[in-house]
Amino acid sequence: MRLRILDTGHGFGTKALFALIRTVSRQPVLDVVKLAKYRADFYGGPITTVLQS
């Protein structure tokens, strides 16, 4: 199931970051990145810690 809010529920700064990512990589932003930015308190912090280890 895809959450539509991941495409529309971000603030201006995050939307600008996603635009930069799309421009530089020429790829769409991954849903896991959108989720980490949308629910940083619930998902973003723990998954970032695991992925950066």
N, CA, C and O atoms as a MOPAC input file, in Angstrom:
PM7 MOZYME 1SCF
protein

 N      0.83800 1    -1.16900 1     0.00000 1
 C      0.00000 1     0.00000 1     0.00000 1
 C      0.88900 1     1.24000 1     0.00000 1
 O      1.83800 1     1.32200 1     0.77900 1
 N      0.59800 1     2.16800 1    -0.83700 1
 C      1.37000 1     3.40200 1    -0.96000 1
 C      0.61900 1     4.52900 1    -0.28300 1
 O     -0.57000 1     4.73100 1    -0.53200 1
 N      1.31100 1     5.26200 1     0.57000 1
 C      0.70000 1     6.38600 1     1.27400 1
 C      0.84800 1     7.66100 1     0.45200 1
 O      1.96400 1     8.09600 1     0.16900 1
 N     -0.25600 1     8.24800 1     0.07700 1
 C     -0.25000 1     9.45900 1    -0.73600 1
 C      0.38900 1    10.63500 1     0.01900 1
 O      0.97100 1    11.53000 1    -0.59200 1
 N      0.27300 1    10.62000 1     1.35000 1
 C      0.81600 1    11.72000 1     2.14500 1
 C      2.33600 1    11.84600 1     1.98900 1
 O      2.89000 1    12.92400 1     2.20100 1
 N      3.00200 1    10.76500 1     1.62400 1
 C      4.44800 1    10.83500 1     1.43400 1
 C      4.81300 1    11.72600 1     0.25000 1
 O      5.93300 1    12.23200 1     0.17900 1
 N      3.89000 1    11.92000 1    -0.66400 1
 C      4.14700 1    12.79600 1    -1.80300 1
 C      3.73600 1    14.23800 1    -1.52800 1
 O      4.22000 1    15.15600 1    -2.19000 1
 N      2.84800 1    14.44400 1    -0.56000 1
 C      2.29800 1    15.78900 1    -0.36800 1
 C      2.45800 1    16.34100 1     1.04100 1
 O      2.19000 1    17.52400 1     1.25200 1
 N      2.87700 1    15.54900 1     2.00400 1
 C      2.84500 1    15.97100 1     3.39700 1
 C      4.11600 1    16.58400 1     3.94300 1
 O      4.29500 1    16.61900 1     5.16000 1
 N      4.99700 1    17.06500 1     3.09800 1
 C      6.26700 1    17.62200 1     3.55400 1
 C      6.24800 1    19.14400 1     3.49200 1
 O      5.49500 1    19.74400 1     2.72600 1
 N      7.09400 1    19.75100 1     4.31800 1
 C      7.22700 1    21.20000 1     4.31600 1
 C      8.08000 1    21.68500 1     3.15800 1
 O      8.60200 1    20.89400 1     2.37200 1
 N      8.21000 1    23.00300 1     3.07000 1
 C      8.93500 1    23.61100 1     1.95000 1
 C     10.38800 1    23.15500 1     1.88600 1
 O     10.88700 1    22.83100 1     0.80900 1
 N     11.06500 1    23.12800 1     3.02100 1
 C     12.47900 1    22.74500 1     3.04200 1
 C     12.70700 1    21.32400 1     2.55700 1
 O     13.65000 1    21.05900 1     1.81200 1
 N     11.84600 1    20.41500 1     2.97600 1
 C     11.97200 1    19.02900 1     2.56000 1
 C     11.64800 1    18.88000 1     1.08100 1
 O     12.30600 1    18.11900 1     0.37200 1
 N     10.64300 1    19.60000 1     0.61800 1
 C     10.32200 1    19.55900 1    -0.80900 1
 C     11.48600 1    20.08000 1    -1.64400 1
 O     11.77100 1    19.54000 1    -2.71300 1
 N     12.15700 1    21.12100 1    -1.16800 1
 C     13.32300 1    21.65500 1    -1.87500 1
 C     14.45500 1    20.62700 1    -1.88700 1
 O     15.13800 1    20.46200 1    -2.89700 1
 N     14.65100 1    19.93700 1    -0.76000 1
 C     15.66700 1    18.89300 1    -0.69800 1
 C     15.35800 1    17.77600 1    -1.68600 1
 O     16.25500 1    17.29300 1    -2.37700 1
 N     14.10600 1    17.36600 1    -1.75600 1
 C     13.71700 1    16.31300 1    -2.69400 1
 C     13.92500 1    16.76500 1    -4.14300 1
 O     14.34500 1    15.97300 1    -4.98700 1
 N     13.63300 1    18.02500 1    -4.42700 1
 C     13.85600 1    18.55100 1    -5.78100 1
 C     15.34400 1    18.52300 1    -6.12600 1
 O     15.71900 1    18.19800 1    -7.25300 1
 N     16.18200 1    18.86100 1    -5.16200 1
 C     17.63000 1    18.81300 1    -5.37100 1
 C     18.09300 1    17.38000 1    -5.62600 1
 O     18.89600 1    17.12800 1    -6.52400 1
 N     17.58200 1    16.45500 1    -4.83400 1
 C     17.93500 1    15.04300 1    -5.02400 1
 C     17.53000 1    14.56800 1    -6.41500 1
 O     18.30900 1    13.90100 1    -7.09700 1
 N     16.31200 1    14.90900 1    -6.83700 1
 C     15.85000 1    14.50000 1    -8.18000 1
 C     16.70800 1    15.13100 1    -9.27100 1
 O     17.01800 1    14.47800 1   -10.26800 1
 N     17.09200 1    16.37800 1    -9.09600 1
 C     17.89000 1    17.07300 1   -10.10700 1
 C     19.28400 1    16.47300 1   -10.22600 1
 O     19.76800 1    16.22100 1   -11.33000 1
 N     19.91500 1    16.25000 1    -9.10500 1
 C     21.28900 1    15.74800 1    -9.11100 1
 C     21.35400 1    14.28800 1    -9.53200 1
 O     22.21600 1    13.90900 1   -10.32500 1
 N     20.45000 1    13.46400 1    -9.00700 1
 C     20.52200 1    12.02700 1    -9.28900 1
 C     19.78300 1    11.62000 1   -10.56000 1
 O     20.01200 1    10.54100 1   -11.10600 1
 N     18.89500 1    12.49700 1   -11.02100 1
 C     18.04200 1    12.18400 1   -12.17300 1
 C     17.20000 1    10.93000 1   -11.93300 1
 O     16.86500 1    10.20200 1   -12.86800 1
 N     16.87200 1    10.69700 1   -10.68200 1
 C     16.04500 1     9.56600 1   -10.25900 1
 C     15.00200 1    10.08900 1    -9.28200 1
 O     15.22900 1    11.10600 1    -8.62800 1
 N     13.87100 1     9.41700 1    -9.17200 1
 C     12.88900 1     9.83400 1    -8.16800 1
 C     13.42200 1     9.55800 1    -6.76100 1
 O     14.24700 1     8.66500 1    -6.56300 1
 N     12.95100 1    10.31900 1    -5.80600 1
 C     13.33200 1    10.11000 1    -4.41300 1
 C     12.68700 1     8.82000 1    -3.93500 1
 O     11.50000 1     8.58900 1    -4.16800 1
 N     13.46100 1     7.98800 1    -3.27400 1
 C     12.94700 1     6.71000 1    -2.79300 1
 C     11.91000 1     6.91700 1    -1.70200 1
 O     12.00100 1     7.85700 1    -0.91300 1
 N     10.92300 1     6.02800 1    -1.66700 1
 C      9.86800 1     6.13300 1    -0.66700 1
 C     10.40300 1     6.00900 1     0.75200 1
 O      9.86200 1     6.62700 1     1.66900 1
 N     11.44800 1     5.22800 1     0.94600 1
 C     12.01300 1     5.09100 1     2.28400 1
 C     12.59300 1     6.42000 1     2.76700 1
 O     12.54100 1     6.71600 1     3.96100 1
 N     13.13600 1     7.21300 1     1.87100 1
 C     13.64900 1     8.53700 1     2.23400 1
 C     12.48600 1     9.46200 1     2.57300 1
 O     12.55700 1    10.22300 1     3.53900 1
 N     11.43100 1     9.40200 1     1.79400 1
 C     10.24500 1    10.21600 1     2.07700 1
 C      9.65600 1     9.86000 1     3.43100 1
 O      9.26100 1    10.74500 1     4.19000 1
 N      9.59500 1     8.57100 1     3.73800 1
 C      9.06700 1     8.12400 1     5.01800 1
 C      9.95400 1     8.57700 1     6.17200 1
 O      9.45300 1     9.01400 1     7.20800 1
 N     11.25300 1     8.47500 1     5.99700 1
 C     12.18200 1     8.89200 1     7.04900 1
 C     12.05500 1    10.38500 1     7.33200 1
 O     12.16200 1    10.79800 1     8.48700 1
 N     11.83100 1    11.19500 1     6.31700 1
 C     11.67000 1    12.63400 1     6.51600 1
 C     10.29000 1    12.97800 1     7.06100 1
 O     10.14900 1    13.93600 1     7.82100 1
 N      9.27100 1    12.21000 1     6.68500 1
 C      7.90800 1    12.49700 1     7.13300 1
 C      7.70000 1    12.11600 1     8.59000 1
 O      7.10100 1    12.88000 1     9.34700 1
 N      8.18200 1    10.95500 1     8.99300 1
 C      8.01000 1    10.47800 1    10.37100 1
 C      9.38300 1    10.28900 1    11.01400 1
 O      9.72100 1     9.18800 1    11.44900 1
 N     10.16400 1    11.34900 1    11.07400 1
 C     11.52100 1    11.26400 1    11.61400 1
 C     11.52900 1    10.79700 1    13.06500 1
 O     12.43900 1    10.07400 1    13.47200 1
 N     10.53700 1    11.19400 1    13.84800 1
 C     10.50200 1    10.80000 1    15.25400 1
 C     10.22900 1     9.30400 1    15.42800 1
 O     10.75800 1     8.68100 1    16.34800 1
 N      9.42500 1     8.74100 1    14.56900 1
 C      9.03200 1     7.33900 1    14.69300 1
 C      9.95000 1     6.41200 1    13.89500 1
 O     10.32800 1     5.34400 1    14.37500 1
 N     10.29900 1     6.81500 1    12.70200 1
 C     11.01700 1     5.92700 1    11.78500 1
 C     12.38000 1     6.46900 1    11.38200 1
 O     13.34700 1     5.71300 1    11.28500 1
 N     12.46200 1     7.76000 1    11.15100 1
 C     13.67500 1     8.35800 1    10.60400 1
 C     14.90100 1     8.20900 1    11.47700 1
 O     15.96800 1     7.84200 1    10.98500 1
 N     14.77100 1     8.48700 1    12.76600 1
 C     15.91300 1     8.38900 1    13.66600 1
 C     16.47700 1     6.98400 1    13.76100 1
 O     17.67200 1     6.79100 1    13.53800 1
 N     15.64200 1     5.98400 1    14.08800 1
 C     16.16300 1     4.61500 1    14.20200 1
 C     16.74500 1     4.06400 1    12.90400 1
 O     17.80500 1     3.43800 1    12.92500 1
 N     16.08000 1     4.28100 1    11.78800 1
 C     16.58700 1     3.71500 1    10.52900 1
 C     17.86300 1     4.43900 1    10.08200 1
 O     18.74500 1     3.81600 1     9.49100 1
 N     17.97200 1     5.72400 1    10.35200 1
 C     19.18200 1     6.47000 1    10.00800 1
 C     20.36300 1     5.94200 1    10.80800 1
 O     21.46400 1     5.79500 1    10.27600 1
 N     20.13700 1     5.66000 1    12.06800 1
 C     21.19300 1     5.09900 1    12.91700 1
 C     21.67500 1     3.75200 1    12.38200 1
 O     22.87600 1     3.48500 1    12.34800 1
 N     20.74900 1     2.92200 1    11.97200 1
 C     21.11300 1     1.59500 1    11.45300 1
 C     21.85100 1     1.71600 1    10.13300 1
 O     22.85300 1     1.03400 1     9.91900 1
 N     21.36900 1     2.57600 1     9.24500 1
 C     21.96500 1     2.67300 1     7.90900 1
 C     23.31800 1     3.36200 1     7.91500 1
 O     24.12900 1     3.10300 1     7.02500 1
 N     23.59100 1     4.21700 1     8.86800 1
 C     24.87600 1     4.93100 1     8.90000 1
 C     25.93100 1     4.18300 1     9.67400 1
 O     27.07100 1     4.64200 1     9.74600 1
 N     25.59600 1     3.05000 1    10.25600 1
 C     26.56900 1     2.26700 1    11.02900 1
 C     27.48400 1     1.48700 1    10.13500 1
 O     28.36200 1     0.77500 1    10.62100 1

